[in-house]
């Protein structure tokens, strides 16, 4: 019996067998960039754009662990103001199960601040679930204390096999990007997380 359990642990991904504090730096990076909840979108000759489902529990845990390690490295007195991060976490807590949030890293903050680019992002970003196309309902802009753009969408209702984000990403060559996630791959500790 012990051998069978050991073999199952070897076959299971690290996020199922280890707590986030036990992940090494490589595993943490993999979780944020290339896991069932994360991917890097590319465009012809464009710069890569990491995106991830920030509302999914494993990604919230990965972000918290990344922040914890960063704080240990630089010290709390050197941390930029994280009021926006706290506001985002309160929003997630109040809206758990009602929204899906996708996070975008490596943005050009100057371009994002341009009003026209912001309007394009708001008007040209959608979540497709089956035949439904859900418009972005808001966003949390990046700040020095939380340098990640988070786009908020209503959570799809009913059974769907895949969710696809059609995004306008200001500051990227080829700003129109697409990221698709298969629901069956988004299982964490026995529960679908998105």
Buried (B, 14 or more C-beta within 10 A) or exposed (E): EEEEEEEEEEEEBBBBEBEBEEBEEEBBEBBBBEBBBBBBBBBEEBEEBBBBBBBBBBBBBBBEBBBEBEEEEEEEEEBEEBEBBEEBBEBBEEBEEEBBBBBBBBBBBEBBEEEEBBEBBBEBBBBBBEEEEBEBBEBBBBBEBBEBBBBBBBBBEEEBEEBBBBBBBBBBEBBBBEBEBEBEEBEBEEEEBB
